[in-house]
């Protein structure tokens, strides 16, 4: 992955959208996608987090990201999302249907939700499902763009006064710049 570390910890769909930064795309190669999946390992099914993605898988994930970003940006401007973006996200989910796979563990029946198909289809479907969850959540209207001048990342603030994608990343830079401006000799 590029030298820029992606922001993580936001809803999964926002983390995906935030792989497009002001300085470039963090998902340009299969290796970049693999590294991002490793960062998200606890949030994806084991099979998806341990995937060894190829170029087709990268293209599928990037398609989810584009449709999610397009829909999200329109919603944040108070506009309805484009029907084409919603249809694409729905079609991506349909390409790898989720099932509750039943197994016997020796004493009880367990059900584990999983998707089938080649790596890219279930991975894209999980991410499209995360996008659907985000876009249909009433909290979507609280999503903000970082207030740092050179940042395009989005976040869902847990506190209404939060202004930056990351206090350590952009918040620190903004505070240091303000301090420098106040103490700069004329």
N, C-alpha and C positions, 0 to 999 in steps of 0.2 A: 504494500500500500504506500501511497505517496508519503512524504515526510509529515504532512498534516494529519493529525490524528482525528478521526471523525468524532463528532459529538454523539454520545450514547446516553441512555437513561431516560429519554423522552419516550412517548408511545412508539412502538416499533415502526409504524408507518411514517412518523416524523423523523425517526432516525434514518430511515431509508431516503426520504426526501432530502435530508440534510447531508447526504453524500455528494450533493452538488453544492459546492462552496463558492465563495467569491473568487477564490484563487484557482478553482478547477474542479474537475470531476474526480471523485475518489473511487469510482468504480469503472475504470477504463480497461482492466484486464481481468482474466479469470482469477489470477492470484490476488488482485484487489478484492474481488468478491469473496474468495476463500478467507482472507484476513478479516473482512467485515463479518462474515458468518461466524468466525471464531469469537469475535467481540460480542456477538448476539447469541452465543451458544445456549445460554440459560433461558432464552425466550423463544426458541424454536424447537420443534421436535428433534430428538436425538439424530435421526437419520438426515434431517435437513442441515443441522448444525455441523455434522461431520462430513457433509457432501464434498466431493471433489469436482467443482463446477467446471464446465467447459465454455466455449464461446456462445453456444446456443442458450445455455443456462444464464449467462451474463446478459444476453439480449432479452431474455424473458424477464429478468429482474429489473433491468433498465426500463422496459416497457411498463411494468407496474409502477415504477418510480415516476415516470413521465405522466401517466394518467392520474396518479394520486396527486402529484404536484399541481397539475392543471386544475383538477377539481377543487383542491384545497385553496388555491389562490383565488379562484372565482368565489368560493364560499366566503372567504375572508374579506372580499370586497363587497359582500352583500348581494352577490349575483348567484343565480342558480348554476350548478355545474353543467358542463356540456353533456348532453345525452351520450355522445360518442365515448367520453371518458368513463361514464358509469357503465355503459354497455361493455366496454373493453374489460373493466375490472370484473364484471359479472362473468364474462366469457372465460376469463383467465381462471376464475374459481371453478367453473363448470368443467374445465379441461382436466381437473384432478379432483373428482368428488371425494369428500370426506366421509369416512365410515367409522362406526364404533366397532372395532374389531374385538370380538369376544374370545377369551381364553380361560382355561381352567388352571388355576395355580396350585391345585392339590387340595384346596379346602374351600374355594369360592370361585365364582365366575368374576372375572375382571373385564372391563371394557376400556380400550385405549383408542382414542381418536387418531386416525392416520389417513394419509392421502397416498394414492398409488401413482405409478407411472415413472418415467425417466426423471432424473434429478430436477431438471428445470421446471417441469409442469407442477409437481407438488410444492416446490419451493416458491414459485411465483404465486401459486394459489394461496399458500399460507400468508404471504405478504399482501396479496390482494384482499384476503379476509381481514387482515389487520387494518388495511386502508378502509374497508367497509365499516369496521367497528369504529374507527376514528371519525370518518365522515358522517356517520349516523349518530354520533354521541353529541348531545347538546353542548358539551364543553368545547366543541370545535370552534365556537365563536370566540372563545377566550384565547385561542392561539395567537401568539405575537411573533413579530420579527425582531431579532436582536437590534437594539438601538445603537450599537457601535457603527460608526460610519462605513467601515469596510467589511461588514458582516451581513450575510443574507440568510443566516440560519434561523429556523423557527423553533419555538418552544411553547409548551403548555405550562404557564406559571402556576406553581402551587401557592404562591403568595402574590397578591395583587400589585405589590410594589416591585416585583422582579422586572428588570429592564434588559438584562443581557442573557445570551444563550448560556453562558457560563461565567460565574464570578471570577474564576481563576483565569479564564481565557480572555474574553472581551472586557469584563468588568475591571480587571486589573489594568489592562491597557488604557482604558478610558480614564481611570483614576490617576494613573501615572501621567498621562498627557495633561490632565487638568492641573495637577500639581506642578508640572513643568511650566505650563503657561502662567500660573500665578507667581512663580518664583523666577521667571525669566527676566533678565536685566533688560531694561529698555534702551 
